[in-house]
Amino acid sequence: MAIEMIALIDYNMGNLRSVVNAFDVIGEKVDIVKDPDLLQNYQKAVLPGVGAFGDAMKYLKQNGMDEAIKEFTKEK
């Protein structure tokens, strides 16, 4: 069963606090999600961008979040 909240994907880069604050302003709550096994529990997900996305992809692949994101986009 999917959680109604939005997953904010944490990959050790970027300013997640500012993204959380932006969602607060529009009245949406987000959970910061680092565990790829938890991603499928959400109905929506946000992968915040950074300037050095090569480094970000390296981390996403290291912890398995890249595959979790692929599965999430197929199902959602």
Residue pairs with C-beta under 8 A, 6 or more apart in sequence:
1 41
2 40
2 41
2 42
2 43
3 31
3 41
3 42
3 43
4 43
5 29
5 30
5 31
5 42
6 23
6 28
6 29
6 30
6 31
6 42
6 43
6 44
6 45
6 46
7 30
7 31
7 33
7 38
7 39
7 41
7 42
7 44
7 45
7 46
8 16
8 19
8 20
8 23
8 30
8 31
8 32
8 33
8 45
8 46
8 48
9 33
9 34
9 39
9 45
9 46
9 47
9 48
9 65
9 69
10 16
10 32
10 33
10 34
11 34
11 47
11 56
11 59
11 60
11 63
11 65
12 59
13 50
13 52
13 55
13 56
13 59
14 48
14 49
14 50
14 56
16 32
16 48
19 30
19 46
19 48
20 30
20 32
23 29
23 30
30 46
31 42
33 39
33 42
33 45
34 63
34 65
36 63
36 64
36 65
36 67
36 68
37 68
39 45
39 65
39 68
39 69
39 71
39 72
40 68
40 71
40 72
40 75
42 72
43 76
44 76
45 69
45 72
45 76
47 69
50 56
57 66
59 65
60 66
60 69
